[in-house]
């Protein structure tokens, strides 16, 4: 497993945990950290032992505060600043694309504030849970920057058009209870049980049928933009592909032995 300076990557029992480890800047991501995050995602993608990915932050104050604004080269020149943002945006977009396209379920374990691009990563994850002290903030406009982090793809899809505009245009901060009500997170836990519950959910995902999980997430990301004819054609292709996995015969034989009773695969969200 690669060694990193600004993040941690651990793989235990098929669960990969990627931790943003810059608590001194609320886990904001500079260019070097973005390179590490990308490398970690590619490493996870190539590890066939991994069944799920959990994203989280170090410490109890922040999940991720988005980009590290301290490295913006304002003192150099307008050209240097423009180059910086174009280059950093490219890296952020690659991270966003990989969170969506990686063939694994991704859980965001939001241990504190999620702002800007950090909020964007929460929205792109397949499931999200939060500690009860977590806060969610768009923050771009307060920093003089147009929204990014794929929020134009994800935010309205999750919370609806009116609420997306409320969050973005008013720079409203959502507390964890509001994020739960708005569908941004699936569960909220008190600090004393947050880590245990988040890791249990992630482990249950890792123990599940990963090939079926990534087929489902891919369809959800694509199906809402397709006609019903195109959508269902892709669904039948996935069905036919799933028949090639030993898991299919194992589950059908188990079903038949139990006289038609489903033996469910359960992911617990307590």
MIFIVEX-25074 format. One record per residue: residue in three letters; x, y, z of N, C-alpha, C, O in turn. Coordinates in steps of 0.2 Angstrom, whole numbers, padded with zeros to 4 digits, always signed. Last residue first. Layout:
# residues N
ALAXYZXYZXYZXYZ/...
This chain:
# residues 270
UNK-0141+0007+0056-0145+0008+0063-0147+0015+0064-0150+0017+0069/UNK-0141+0000+0043-0141+0007+0044-0145+0008+0050-0151+0010+0050/UNK-0134-0014+0036-0137-0011+0042-0136-0004+0042-0130-0002+0043/UNK-0137-0023+0023-0133-0018+0025-0137-0014+0030-0142-0011+0029/UNK-0140-0040+0019-0142-0034+0023-0136-0029+0024-0131-0031+0027/UNK-0146-0051+0008-0140-0048+0010-0142-0041+0013-0145-0037+0010/UNK-0159-0063+0012-0157-0056+0011-0149-0055+0012-0147-0057+0018/UNK-0165-0076+0005-0160-0075+0010-0156-0069+0009-0152-0068+0005/UNK-0182-0078+0001-0176-0074+0000-0172-0074+0006-0174-0073+0012/UNK-0189-0094-0002-0188-0088+0003-0182-0085+0002-0176-0088+0001/UNK-0190-0105-0010-0193-0099-0012-0192-0093-0007-0195-0088-0009/UNK-0184-0116-0002-0191-0116-0005-0194-0109-0006-0199-0107-0004/UNK-0171-0116+0000-0175-0113+0005-0182-0112+0003-0186-0108+0006/UNK-0166-0120-0012-0165-0124-0007-0170-0122-0001-0172-0126+0003/UNK-0167-0108-0020-0171-0114-0021-0171-0119-0016-0176-0123-0014/UNK-0158-0100-0014-0165-0098-0014-0170-0104-0015-0175-0105-0012/UNK-0146-0106-0017-0148-0105-0010-0156-0104-0009-0159-0106-0005/UNK-0146-0106-0031-0147-0112-0027-0149-0111-0020-0153-0116-0018/UNK-0145-0092-0032-0151-0095-0034-0152-0102-0031-0157-0104-0029/UNK-0133-0089-0026-0139-0086-0023-0145-0090-0025-0150-0091-0021/UNK-0124-0097-0035-0124-0098-0027-0130-0095-0024-0133-0099-0020/UNK-0126-0091-0047-0128-0098-0046-0129-0099-0039-0133-0103-0036/UNK-0121-0077-0044-0128-0079-0046-0130-0086-0045-0135-0087-0042/UNK-0107-0079-0040-0112-0077-0035-0119-0078-0037-0124-0080-0033/UNK-0100-0081-0052-0102-0087-0048-0107-0085-0042-0111-0089-0040/UNK-0106-0071-0066-0103-0072-0059-0105-0078-0055-0111-0079-0055/UNK-0114-0071-0077-0108-0074-0078-0104-0075-0071-0099-0078-0071/UNK-0126-0064-0074-0126-0071-0074-0119-0075-0075-0119-0081-0073/UNK-0122-0051-0076-0122-0053-0069-0123-0061-0069-0121-0064-0064/UNK-0125-0049-0089-0118-0049-0087-0117-0052-0080-0113-0056-0078/UNK-0139-0049-0089-0135-0054-0093-0128-0055-0091-0125-0060-0090/UNK-0141-0037-0082-0143-0044-0080-0139-0049-0083-0137-0054-0080/UNK-0135-0028-0090-0132-0029-0084-0134-0036-0081-0131-0039-0078/UNK-0144-0028-0101-0137-0030-0102-0133-0032-0095-0129-0036-0095/UNK-0155-0024-0095-0155-0031-0097-0148-0033-0098-0146-0039-0097/UNK-0151-0010-0093-0153-0015-0087-0152-0022-0089-0150-0026-0085/UNK-0150-0005-0106-0144-0006-0102-0145-0011-0096-0141-0014-0093/UNK-0163-0006-0109-0159-0010-0113-0152-0011-0109-0149-0016-0109/UNK-0169+0003-0100-0171-0004-0099-0166-0008-0103-0165-0014-0101/UNK-0164+0015-0106-0163+0013-0099-0164+0006-0098-0159+0002-0095/UNK-0169+0016-0118-0162+0015-0118-0160+0013-0111-0156+0008-0110/UNK-0183+0017-0115-0181+0011-0119-0173+0010-0119-0171+0005-0118/UNK-0184+0028-0107-0185+0021-0104-0183+0016-0108-0181+0011-0106/UNK-0170+0039-0110-0176+0037-0112-0178+0030-0108-0173+0026-0107/UNK-0159+0046-0097-0160+0041-0103-0168+0040-0104-0172+0041-0100/UNK-0156+0051-0085-0155+0055-0091-0157+0052-0098-0156+0055-0103/UNK-0157+0041-0076-0162+0047-0076-0162+0052-0081-0166+0056-0083/UNK-0147+0032-0078-0154+0031-0081-0158+0037-0081-0163+0037-0085/UNK-0134+0036-0073-0136+0037-0080-0143+0036-0082-0145+0040-0087/UNK-0134+0034-0059-0131+0040-0062-0133+0041-0069-0133+0047-0071/UNK-0141+0022-0059-0144+0027-0056-0141+0034-0058-0144+0039-0059/UNK-0131+0013-0065-0138+0014-0068-0141+0020-0065-0145+0024-0069/UNK-0121+0014-0056-0120+0016-0063-0127+0018-0066-0127+0023-0070/UNK-0126+0008-0045-0124+0015-0045-0123+0018-0052-0125+0023-0053/UNK-0129-0006-0050-0134-0001-0048-0132+0006-0048-0136+0010-0050/UNK-0116-0010-0053-0120-0010-0058-0126-0005-0057-0129-0001-0061/UNK-0110-0010-0040-0108-0005-0045-0112-0004-0051-0113+0001-0054/UNK-0118-0020-0034-0118-0013-0032-0116-0008-0037-0119-0003-0037/UNK-0114-0031-0042-0121-0029-0042-0122-0022-0040-0126-0018-0042/UNK-0100-0032-0038-0102-0031-0045-0109-0029-0046-0111-0025-0050/UNK-0101-0034-0024-0099-0028-0026-0101-0027-0034-0102-0021-0036/UNK-0112-0040-0013-0110-0042-0020-0108-0035-0024-0112-0032-0027/UNK-0104-0036+0003-0109-0037-0001-0107-0039-0008-0101-0039-0009/UNK-0094-0032+0011-0095-0039+0012-0101-0041+0007-0102-0047+0005/UNK-0094-0018+0010-0088-0022+0007-0090-0029+0007-0087-0032+0003/UNK-0106-0015+0017-0106-0014+0010-0100-0018+0007-0101-0021+0001/UNK-0102-0018+0030-0107-0022+0027-0107-0021+0019-0109-0026+0015/UNK-0092-0008+0031-0090-0015+0031-0096-0020+0028-0094-0024+0024/UNK-0100+0003+0031-0095+0002+0026-0093-0005+0025-0092-0008+0020/UNK-0107+0001+0043-0111+0001+0037-0106+0000+0031-0108-0004+0026/UNK-0097+0001+0052-0101-0005+0051-0105-0005+0045-0105-0010+0041/UNK-0092+0014+0051-0088+0008+0049-0092+0002+0048-0090-0002+0044/UNK-0103+0021+0057-0100+0022+0050-0096+0016+0047-0097+0014+0042/UNK-0103+0016+0070-0109+0014+0065-0107+0015+0058-0109+0012+0053/UNK-0091+0020+0075-0093+0013+0075-0098+0011+0070-0098+0006+0066/UNK-0092+0034+0074-0086+0030+0070-0088+0022+0070-0087+0019+0064/UNK-0103+0037+0082-0103+0039+0074-0098+0034+0071-0099+0031+0066/UNK-0105+0036+0095-0106+0030+0091-0105+0031+0084-0106+0027+0080/UNK-0102+0049+0100-0099+0043+0104-0100+0036+0100-0097+0031+0101/UNK-0108+0058+0092-0101+0058+0092-0099+0051+0095-0094+0048+0092/UNK-0124+0052+0086-0120+0056+0090-0113+0054+0090-0111+0049+0088/UNK-0128+0052+0068-0126+0048+0074-0123+0053+0079-0119+0058+0077/UNK-0139+0051+0054-0135+0055+0059-0134+0051+0065-0139+0049+0068/UNK-0140+0044+0037-0141+0044+0045-0137+0049+0048-0132+0051+0045/UNK-0139+0049+0024-0144+0044+0026-0145+0043+0033-0151+0041+0035/UNK-0139+0066+0019-0136+0060+0022-0141+0055+0024-0147+0057+0024/UNK-0147+0073+0011-0140+0074+0009-0137+0068+0013-0132+0066+0010/UNK-0161+0074+0013-0159+0068+0009-0151+0069+0008-0149+0065+0003/UNK-0166+0084+0022-0166+0086+0014-0163+0080+0010-0163+0081+0004/UNK-0165+0078+0034-0171+0079+0032-0171+0081+0024-0176+0079+0020/UNK-0151+0078+0035-0154+0072+0035-0161+0073+0032-0163+0069+0028/UNK-0148+0091+0035-0145+0087+0030-0149+0081+0029-0150+0078+0024/UNK-0154+0095+0047-0157+0097+0041-0154+0093+0035-0158+0092+0031/UNK-0145+0088+0056-0153+0086+0056-0156+0089+0050-0160+0085+0047/UNK-0133+0095+0054-0134+0088+0052-0141+0086+0052-0143+0082+0047/UNK-0136+0111+0047-0134+0107+0052-0136+0100+0050-0139+0098+0045/UNK-0131+0121+0033-0136+0116+0036-0133+0112+0041-0127+0110+0041/UNK-0130+0138+0029-0126+0132+0032-0132+0127+0035-0136+0129+0039/UNK-0132+0147+0014-0135+0144+0020-0131+0138+0023-0128+0134+0019/UNK-0130+0155+0003-0124+0152+0007-0126+0150+0014-0123+0150+0019/UNK-0140+0158-0005-0140+0161+0001-0134+0159+0006-0133+0162+0011/UNK-0137+0151-0017-0138+0158-0017-0138+0161-0011-0136+0167-0010/UNK-0136+0137-0012-0131+0140-0016-0131+0148-0016-0126+0151-0015/UNK-0148+0134-0005-0141+0133-0002-0136+0137-0006-0131+0140-0002/UNK-0158+0138-0014-0157+0141-0007-0150+0140-0004-0148+0145-0002/UNK-0155+0130-0025-0154+0137-0026-0154+0140-0019-0150+0145-0018/UNK-0159+0118-0019-0152+0119-0021-0150+0126-0022-0145+0128-0020/UNK-0172+0120-0016-0168+0119-0011-0160+0120-0013-0156+0123-0009/UNK-0177+0120-0029-0178+0126-0025-0173+0126-0019-0170+0131-0018/UNK-0173+0107-0035-0171+0114-0038-0172+0119-0033-0167+0123-0033/UNK-0167+0094-0024-0173+0098-0028-0170+0105-0030-0166+0107-0027/UNK-0157+0087-0018-0162+0090-0014-0167+0094-0017-0172+0097-0014/UNK-0152+0079-0029-0153+0076-0022-0158+0080-0018-0162+0077-0015/UNK-0151+0086-0040-0154+0080-0041-0155+0077-0034-0160+0073-0033/UNK-0145+0098-0036-0152+0098-0037-0155+0091-0038-0161+0090-0036/UNK-0132+0092-0034-0135+0095-0029-0143+0095-0030-0147+0093-0026/UNK-0125+0086-0045-0128+0082-0040-0133+0086-0035-0137+0082-0033/UNK-0121+0095-0056-0124+0088-0057-0127+0085-0052-0133+0082-0053/UNK-0117+0106-0049-0122+0107-0054-0125+0101-0057-0130+0100-0060/UNK-0107+0101-0041-0113+0102-0038-0119+0104-0043-0125+0103-0042/UNK-0094+0097-0045-0099+0094-0048-0106+0095-0045-0111+0091-0046/UNK-0086+0107-0040-0086+0101-0036-0092+0096-0039-0095+0092-0035/UNK-0093+0123-0040-0089+0118-0043-0090+0112-0039-0096+0111-0036/UNK-0098+0140-0041-0099+0134-0039-0095+0128-0043-0095+0129-0049/UNK-0086+0154-0043-0092+0150-0045-0092+0143-0042-0087+0140-0041/UNK-0080+0164-0029-0079+0159-0034-0085+0155-0036-0090+0154-0032/UNK-0079+0171-0018-0079+0175-0024-0078+0170-0030-0075+0172-0035/UNK-0082+0165-0006-0075+0165-0008-0074+0169-0015-0068+0169-0017/UNK-0096+0165-0006-0092+0169+0000-0085+0169-0002-0082+0174+0001/UNK-0098+0155-0016-0099+0163-0017-0096+0167-0012-0094+0173-0013/UNK-0094+0143-0010-0090+0146-0016-0092+0153-0016-0087+0157-0017/UNK-0102+0138+0001-0096+0142+0002-0093+0145-0004-0089+0150-0003/UNK-0111+0127+0005-0108+0128-0002-0102+0132-0002-0097+0130-0005/UNK-0110+0116+0019-0110+0123+0017-0107+0123+0010-0102+0120+0008/UNK-0114+0108+0034-0114+0107+0027-0115+0114+0024-0120+0118+0025/UNK-0108+0100+0049-0111+0106+0045-0110+0105+0038-0105+0103+0036/UNK-0110+0089+0063-0108+0091+0056-0111+0097+0053-0117+0098+0055/UNK-0114+0084+0075-0111+0091+0075-0109+0093+0068-0106+0098+0067/UNK-0118+0071+0073-0123+0076+0074-0120+0083+0074-0124+0088+0074/UNK-0109+0064+0059-0110+0065+0066-0115+0071+0067-0116+0075+0063/UNK-0117+0055+0045-0114+0061+0048-0115+0061+0055-0119+0058+0058/UNK-0116+0046+0029-0119+0047+0036-0115+0053+0039-0109+0054+0037/UNK-0121+0042+0013-0118+0047+0017-0121+0046+0024-0127+0046+0025/UNK-0118+0033-0002-0122+0034+0004-0118+0039+0008-0112+0040+0007/UNK-0111+0037-0014-0117+0033-0014-0121+0033-0008-0127+0033-0009/UNK-0105+0054-0016-0104+0047-0013-0111+0044-0014-0116+0047-0015/UNK-0108+0067-0020-0106+0062-0025-0106+0055-0023-0106+0050-0026/UNK-0110+0074-0008-0116+0073-0013-0114+0068-0018-0119+0064-0021/UNK-0097+0073-0003-0102+0070+0000-0108+0069-0004-0111+0063-0004/UNK-0090+0081-0013-0089+0074-0012-0094+0070-0008-0096+0065-0010/UNK-0096+0094-0010-0097+0091-0017-0096+0083-0016-0099+0079-0019/UNK-0091+0097+0002-0098+0095+0002-0100+0092-0005-0104+0087-0005/UNK-0078+0099-0002-0079+0093+0002-0087+0092+0003-0088+0086+0003/UNK-0079+0110-0010-0078+0104-0014-0079+0098-0009-0081+0092-0011/UNK-0089+0118+0002-0086+0118-0005-0085+0111-0008-0090+0107-0008/UNK-0088+0108+0017-0089+0114+0014-0086+0114+0007-0081+0110+0005/UNK-0092+0100+0031-0091+0098+0024-0093+0105+0020-0098+0106+0019/UNK-0087+0097+0048-0089+0102+0042-0087+0099+0036-0082+0096+0035/UNK-0087+0080+0052-0087+0087+0054-0089+0091+0048-0094+0089+0044/UNK-0087+0067+0047-0085+0068+0054-0085+0075+0057-0084+0076+0062/UNK-0096+0058+0037-0095+0065+0038-0094+0067+0045-0098+0067+0049/UNK-0092+0046+0027-0093+0047+0034-0091+0054+0036-0085+0055+0037/UNK-0098+0041+0012-0095+0047+0015-0097+0047+0022-0102+0047+0024/UNK-0095+0026+0003-0098+0029+0009-0095+0035+0011-0089+0035+0012/UNK-0097+0019-0012-0093+0024-0009-0098+0027-0003-0103+0029-0004/UNK-0096+0003-0020-0100+0008-0017-0095+0012-0012-0090+0010-0010/UNK-0086+0002-0036-0087+0001-0029-0092+0005-0025-0093+0011-0028/UNK-0080+0007-0048-0084+0001-0047-0085-0002-0040-0084-0008-0039/UNK-0080+0024-0050-0077+0018-0047-0082+0013-0046-0087+0014-0044/UNK-0088+0035-0054-0087+0030-0059-0083+0023-0056-0083+0018-0059/UNK-0088+0044-0043-0094+0042-0047-0093+0036-0051-0098+0031-0050/UNK-0075+0046-0040-0080+0044-0035-0086+0041-0038-0089+0036-0035/UNK-0070+0050-0053-0068+0043-0050-0073+0041-0044-0075+0035-0044/UNK-0075+0063-0054-0077+0058-0059-0076+0051-0056-0080+0046-0057/UNK-0069+0069-0043-0076+0069-0043-0078+0063-0048-0083+0059-0046/UNK-0055+0068-0047-0058+0065-0041-0065+0064-0041-0068+0059-0039/UNK-0056+0076-0059-0054+0069-0059-0056+0065-0053-0058+0060-0053/UNK-0060+0088-0053-0064+0085-0057-0063+0078-0058-0067+0074-0059/UNK-0048+0092-0046-0054+0091-0042-0059+0087-0047-0063+0082-0044/UNK-0039+0093-0057-0038+0088-0052-0044+0086-0048-0046+0081-0047/UNK-0045+0104-0064-0044+0098-0067-0043+0092-0062-0046+0087-0063/UNK-0044+0114-0054-0051+0112-0056-0050+0105-0059-0054+0100-0058/UNK-0030+0116-0054-0033+0113-0048-0040+0110-0049-0042+0105-0047/UNK-0029+0122-0066-0025+0116-0065-0029+0112-0059-0030+0106-0059/UNK-0037+0133-0065-0038+0129-0070-0035+0122-0069-0038+0117-0070/UNK-0031+0140-0054-0038+0137-0054-0039+0132-0059-0043+0127-0058/UNK-0018+0142-0059-0019+0138-0053-0026+0135-0053-0026+0130-0051/UNK-0021+0151-0070-0018+0144-0071-0019+0140-0065-0020+0134-0066/UNK-0026+0162-0063-0030+0158-0068-0027+0151-0069-0031+0146-0069/UNK-0014+0165-0056-0020+0164-0053-0025+0160-0057-0028+0155-0055/UNK-0005+0169-0067-0004+0163-0062-0010+0161-0058-0011+0155-0057/UNK-0012+0180-0072-0011+0174-0076-0010+0168-0072-0012+0162-0073/UNK-0012+0189-0062-0018+0186-0064-0017+0180-0068-0021+0175-0067/UNK+0003+0185-0051+0000+0188-0057-0007+0185-0058-0009+0180-0056/UNK+0007+0184-0037+0011+0183-0043+0008+0187-0048+0011+0192-0050/UNK-0002+0185-0026+0003+0190-0026+0008+0189-0033+0012+0194-0034/UNK-0011+0174-0028-0013+0181-0029-0008+0186-0030-0008+0191-0034/UNK-0011+0159-0029-0005+0164-0030-0007+0171-0032-0005+0173-0037/UNK-0018+0150-0016-0019+0154-0022-0014+0159-0023-0013+0163-0018/UNK-0016+0143-0004-0010+0142-0010-0012+0146-0016-0009+0145-0021/UNK-0026+0145+0004-0020+0148+0006-0015+0148+0000-0010+0152+0000/UNK-0037+0137+0000-0037+0144-0003-0030+0147-0001-0028+0152-0004/UNK-0039+0121-0004-0035+0125+0001-0034+0132-0002-0029+0133-0007/UNK-0056+0116-0007-0049+0118-0009-0045+0122-0004-0049+0126+0000/UNK-0065+0108+0007-0064+0110+0000-0057+0112-0002-0052+0109+0001/UNK-0064+0104+0020-0066+0111+0019-0065+0113+0012-0065+0119+0010/UNK-0070+0089+0026-0066+0092+0021-0069+0099+0020-0074+0100+0018/UNK-0074+0086+0040-0073+0081+0034-0068+0083+0029-0063+0080+0028/UNK-0069+0093+0055-0070+0094+0048-0069+0087+0044-0065+0084+0045/UNK-0067+0090+0069-0070+0097+0067-0072+0097+0059-0076+0101+0058/UNK-0061+0079+0073-0068+0080+0075-0071+0086+0073-0077+0088+0074/UNK-0049+0070+0063-0051+0075+0068-0058+0075+0069-0062+0071+0066/UNK-0049+0067+0046-0046+0067+0052-0048+0072+0057-0049+0078+0055/UNK-0063+0061+0036-0058+0066+0038-0055+0065+0045-0058+0062+0049/UNK-0067+0049+0024-0068+0053+0030-0063+0057+0031-0058+0058+0027/UNK-0075+0037+0013-0071+0043+0014-0072+0046+0020-0078+0047+0022/UNK-0073+0020+0010-0076+0025+0015-0072+0031+0014-0065+0030+0015/UNK-0078+0008-0002-0073+0013+0000-0077+0018+0005-0083+0020+0003/UNK-0078-0010-0005-0081-0004-0003-0076+0001-0001-0070-0001+0001/UNK-0070-0021-0008-0077-0022-0009-0081-0015-0008-0086-0015-0010/UNK-0054-0026-0013-0058-0021-0010-0065-0021-0012-0066-0022-0018/UNK-0046-0035-0020-0049-0037-0013-0053-0032-0010-0057-0034-0005/UNK-0042-0030-0031-0048-0034-0032-0050-0036-0025-0056-0039-0025/UNK-0036-0014-0034-0036-0019-0029-0042-0024-0029-0047-0021-0027/UNK-0038-0004-0043-0034-0009-0045-0034-0015-0040-0031-0020-0042/UNK-0045+0006-0035-0048+0003-0041-0045-0003-0043-0048-0008-0046/UNK-0035+0009-0026-0041+0005-0023-0044+0002-0029-0046-0004-0029/UNK-0027+0016-0035-0024+0011-0031-0030+0006-0029-0030+0000-0030/UNK-0035+0027-0038-0033+0022-0043-0030+0016-0040-0031+0010-0043/UNK-0036+0033-0026-0042+0030-0029-0040+0025-0035-0044+0020-0035/UNK-0023+0037-0023-0026+0032-0019-0032+0029-0022-0034+0023-0022/UNK-0021+0046-0033-0017+0040-0033-0020+0035-0029-0020+0029-0031/UNK-0030+0056-0029-0031+0052-0036-0027+0046-0036-0030+0041-0038/UNK-0025+0059-0017-0031+0057-0017-0032+0053-0024-0035+0047-0024/UNK-0012+0065-0021-0012+0059-0017-0019+0056-0017-0020+0049-0018/UNK-0017+0076-0029-0013+0071-0032-0013+0064-0028-0014+0059-0031/UNK-0022+0083-0018-0027+0080-0023-0023+0075-0027-0026+0070-0029/UNK-0011+0086-0011-0016+0082-0008-0020+0079-0013-0022+0073-0013/UNK-0005+0095-0020-0001+0089-0018-0006+0084-0015-0005+0078-0017/UNK-0015+0106-0020-0013+0102-0026-0010+0095-0024-0011+0090-0027/UNK-0025+0104-0005-0021+0107-0009-0019+0103-0015-0021+0097-0016/UNK-0040+0103+0004-0035+0099-0001-0031+0104-0005-0034+0108-0009/UNK-0043+0103+0021-0044+0106+0014-0038+0103+0010-0033+0101+0012/UNK-0044+0099+0034-0044+0094+0029-0045+0097+0022-0047+0093+0018/UNK-0042+0111+0042-0049+0108+0041-0049+0103+0035-0055+0102+0032/UNK-0029+0113+0043-0033+0117+0038-0040+0114+0037-0042+0115+0031/UNK-0025+0103+0052-0023+0110+0053-0027+0115+0049-0027+0121+0050/UNK-0029+0091+0047-0034+0094+0051-0032+0101+0053-0036+0105+0055/UNK-0027+0082+0035-0024+0089+0036-0028+0093+0041-0031+0098+0039/UNK-0031+0070+0029-0027+0070+0035-0023+0077+0035-0017+0077+0036/UNK-0044+0060+0024-0041+0067+0023-0037+0069+0029-0040+0070+0034/UNK-0043+0043+0022-0044+0049+0026-0040+0055+0024-0034+0054+0023/UNK-0051+0030+0015-0047+0035+0013-0048+0041+0018-0054+0044+0018/UNK-0052+0013+0017-0054+0019+0021-0049+0024+0019-0043+0024+0020/UNK-0059-0002+0011-0054+0004+0010-0056+0010+0013-0062+0012+0012/UNK-0062-0018+0015-0064-0011+0016-0059-0006+0015-0054-0006+0019/UNK-0057-0031+0016-0060-0028+0010-0063-0021+0010-0066-0019+0005/UNK-0050-0031+0028-0056-0035+0027-0060-0033+0021-0066-0033+0021/UNK-0043-0015+0026-0044-0020+0031-0051-0024+0029-0056-0021+0029/UNK-0033-0003+0020-0038-0008+0018-0038-0014+0023-0032-0017+0024/UNK-0031+0015+0021-0030+0008+0024-0035+0003+0021-0041+0005+0019/UNK-0022+0029+0018-0026+0024+0015-0025+0017+0018-0019+0015+0019/UNK-0022+0046+0022-0021+0040+0024-0025+0035+0020-0031+0036+0019/UNK-0014+0061+0016-0020+0057+0017-0017+0050+0020-0011+0049+0020/UNK-0002+0067+0015-0008+0072+0017-0014+0068+0018-0019+0070+0020/UNK+0008+0058+0012+0010+0063+0017+0003+0066+0019+0003+0068+0025/UNK+0007+0040+0010+0006+0047+0008+0007+0051+0014+0008+0049+0020/UNK+0013+0025+0003+0013+0029+0009+0012+0036+0006+0014+0038+0001/UNK+0003+0011-0004+0007+0017-0005+0007+0021+0002+0002+0021+0005/UNK+0004-0006+0000+0000+0000+0000+0004+0006+0000+0009+0007+0004/
